[in-house]
Amino acid sequence: MTVFTDSSFTNAVTVNTLLVVEQMVYVSVLMQTVDNYALKVVNLYTSASNRSTDVKYYLLQNGCPNTALGNFLFKTIWNGQFTEARFQMKMAKISGSDVIYLFADLVLCNNSCTPNCNSRSTSDQSYDTTVNMRFQFNSASSNLGSFSMKWALSSLLLPLILMTIM
């Protein structure tokens, strides 16, 4: 998972990049060199910690954008068609926290698995195996309006090899 500052997905965010609240950023989740498969982000959410018991703020749930956010806060560009999923989102700050974690739960599909977000059945979908990825956004200073991104990426190679193909 990589976060970019531009819509052409060329300027990757680094530890030294300052991100401002309400700044548009672009998220890419990429799986390289796997022919005839597609990557689908099932859930994309933020949290103030990496503990599973803390409150989660869903940007994408069951492959579909959180309709409460609207297209101006979060938008799916690609998801489930290719070996890369792309999203656009505005940076936000979770009240009372200087750290924001961005999580993605992924599945690997045969050919294509584009979510059907117009159907109520999306909430009934279940997946045998998902992979979880994490980014950590740290506050750059006491200024509440900016962030420096420091990220951690779990090893994906082995889980992707072992995943059950949908």
GIZI-V564618 format. One record per residue. N is the residue number from 1. RES is the residue in one small letter. SS is DSSP state (~ for helix, > for strand, _ for the rest). NEAR is the number of other C-alpha atoms within 8 Angstrom. Layout:
n: {N & N}
res: {RES & RES}
ss: {SS & SS}
near: {NEAR & NEAR}
This chain:
n: {1 & 2 & 3 & 4 & 5 & 6 & 7 & 8 & 9 & 10 & 11 & 12 & 13 & 14 & 15 & 16 & 17 & 18 & 19 & 20 & 21 & 22 & 23 & 24 & 25 & 26 & 27 & 28 & 29 & 30 & 31 & 32 & 33 & 34 & 35 & 36 & 37 & 38 & 39 & 40 & 41 & 42 & 43 & 44 & 45 & 46 & 47 & 48 & 49 & 50 & 51 & 52 & 53 & 54 & 55 & 56 & 57 & 58 & 59 & 60 & 61 & 62 & 63 & 64 & 65 & 66 & 67 & 68 & 69 & 70 & 71 & 72 & 73 & 74 & 75 & 76 & 77 & 78 & 79 & 80 & 81 & 82 & 83 & 84 & 85 & 86 & 87 & 88 & 89 & 90 & 91 & 92 & 93 & 94 & 95 & 96 & 97 & 98 & 99 & 100 & 101 & 102 & 103 & 104 & 105 & 106 & 107 & 108 & 109 & 110 & 111 & 112 & 113 & 114 & 115 & 116 & 117 & 118 & 119 & 120 & 121 & 122 & 123 & 124 & 125 & 126 & 127 & 128 & 129 & 130 & 131 & 132 & 133 & 134 & 135 & 136 & 137 & 138 & 139 & 140 & 141 & 142 & 143 & 144 & 145 & 146 & 147 & 148 & 149 & 150 & 151 & 152 & 153 & 154 & 155 & 156 & 157 & 158 & 159 & 160 & 161 & 162 & 163 & 164 & 165 & 166}
res: {m & t & v & f & t & d & s & s & f & t & n & a & v & t & v & n & t & l & l & v & v & e & q & m & v & y & v & s & v & l & m & q & t & v & d & n & y & a & l & k & v & v & n & l & y & t & s & a & s & n & r & s & t & d & v & k & y & y & l & l & q & n & g & c & p & n & t & a & l & g & n & f & l & f & k & t & i & w & n & g & q & f & t & e & a & r & f & q & m & k & m & a & k & i & s & g & s & d & v & i & y & l & f & a & d & l & v & l & c & n & n & s & c & t & p & n & c & n & s & r & s & t & s & d & q & s & y & d & t & t & v & n & m & r & f & q & f & n & s & a & s & s & n & l & g & s & f & s & m & k & w & a & l & s & s & l & l & l & p & l & i & l & m & t & i & m}
ss: {_ & > & > & > & _ & _ & _ & _ & _ & _ & _ & > & _ & _ & _ & _ & _ & > & > & > & _ & _ & _ & > & > & > & > & > & > & > & _ & _ & _ & _ & _ & _ & > & > & > & > & > & > & > & > & > & > & > & _ & _ & _ & _ & _ & _ & _ & _ & > & > & > & > & > & > & _ & _ & > & > & _ & _ & _ & _ & _ & _ & _ & _ & > & > & > & > & > & _ & _ & _ & _ & _ & > & > & > & > & > & > & > & _ & _ & _ & _ & _ & _ & _ & _ & > & > & > & > & > & > & > & > & > & > & > & > & _ & _ & _ & _ & _ & _ & _ & _ & _ & ~ & ~ & ~ & ~ & ~ & _ & _ & _ & _ & _ & _ & > & > & > & > & > & > & > & > & > & _ & _ & _ & _ & _ & _ & > & > & > & > & > & _ & _ & _ & _ & _ & _ & ~ & ~ & ~ & ~ & ~ & ~ & _ & _ & _ & _}
near: {10 & 8 & 10 & 14 & 11 & 9 & 8 & 4 & 10 & 7 & 7 & 9 & 11 & 8 & 8 & 7 & 9 & 9 & 10 & 9 & 11 & 7 & 8 & 9 & 13 & 14 & 12 & 13 & 9 & 9 & 8 & 5 & 4 & 7 & 4 & 6 & 12 & 15 & 18 & 15 & 13 & 13 & 14 & 13 & 12 & 12 & 13 & 12 & 8 & 7 & 5 & 4 & 4 & 9 & 6 & 7 & 7 & 10 & 12 & 12 & 11 & 10 & 13 & 11 & 12 & 10 & 5 & 4 & 10 & 9 & 6 & 8 & 9 & 13 & 11 & 9 & 8 & 10 & 15 & 16 & 14 & 12 & 12 & 14 & 16 & 12 & 12 & 13 & 12 & 12 & 11 & 6 & 9 & 10 & 4 & 4 & 8 & 9 & 11 & 14 & 13 & 12 & 12 & 13 & 12 & 12 & 14 & 13 & 13 & 10 & 9 & 10 & 11 & 8 & 10 & 7 & 9 & 4 & 6 & 6 & 6 & 12 & 6 & 5 & 7 & 4 & 6 & 5 & 7 & 9 & 11 & 9 & 10 & 13 & 12 & 12 & 13 & 11 & 13 & 9 & 7 & 5 & 7 & 8 & 6 & 12 & 15 & 14 & 15 & 10 & 9 & 7 & 8 & 7 & 6 & 7 & 6 & 7 & 9 & 9 & 6 & 6 & 10 & 7 & 6 & 6}
